[in-house]
Amino acid sequence: MRKKNKDSVSGSRQVYSTKEKVVRGMISAILCCYCMITVVVILITVMDSFKTKIDIVTNLTGLPTKLTLDNYISFIKTGNFSLYFRNSLILTVIGTAGCIFLSMMVAYGIARYKFKGRELLASYTLIGSMVPIQVMILPILLILRNVGLTDSLVGVLLIYFSMISMSCLVFQKFFMTIPAALEESARLDGCSDFRVFVQIILPISKPVLFTETLIMAIQFWNDFYIPMLFLNGQKTTTLTLAIYRYLTQFTTYMGESMAAVVITLLPIVILYFLFSSQIVEGLTGGAVKG
């Protein structure tokens, strides 16, 4: 009787394992197709950035008949590249630092302190990750207009500071895996809450902190929607807005548009290849529940 039960259990497990393999195979095939399409599009963009305008028109997807750097030189010299790059860098660095700092503070408070409304605050941060930014654009626009921060990098930075929902959730789950005994022993030695966080929590959180910082930096660097709505002046233009303005006149600036895309994409590709393993490690660590 026990043998039959064991056989039935093992048989059901085998069926489940087979289904799981089929699902994983389908997902892998879809992801492979998506990666291949993405790689092909990127390669075509890179090749076209080294072509002349005539070569792009007559040979869009083929290898360049003659390599030229004129598109890059034209974009950097005549496109006010230094200003666009500076604006994007300011928004990315300061926005990422502010967002990560606030999300860590909120997550640590939820994970470690017991107070009235704690569960409500945790649910509120979770709901924030489910609400698309498009739904909140109108009230945000009215608030920034009332305080005089439209067409200002400061206004966009304030929006970036508020985008803490997903990072807060990841940090919260990670902090819950850290034994509370470490902090209690430090407090017995006379450490304040601030010293406990800086000297104990931060060193342990380096993998997740590094990963979330990279993810948010990539998101803010590539962001187009928020700058398009709130940054309209020439002095506040970012690289993504510059690409958009070139693409609106694509027939005139074909090569420059491709060069602008490659220049903007290059830092992200470098970051990914340098730190891809750390990103996966940090996400896995932040996903573990205590």
Buried (B, 14 or more C-beta within 10 A) or exposed (E): EEEEEEEEEEEEEEEEEEEEEEEEEEEEEEEEEEEEEEEEEBEBBBBBBBBBBEBBEEBEEEEBEEEBEBBBEBBBEEBBBEBBBBBBBBBBEBBBBBBBEBBBBBBBBBBBEEEEEEEEBBEEBBEBEEEEBEEEBEEBBEBBEEEEBBBBBEBBBBBBBBBBBBBBBBBBBBBBBBEEEEBEEBEEEEBEEEEBBEEBBEEBBEBBBBBBBBBBBBBBBBBEEBBEBBBEEEEBBBBBBBBBBBBEEEEEBBBBBBBBBBBBBEBBEEBEEEBEEBBEBBBEBBEEEE
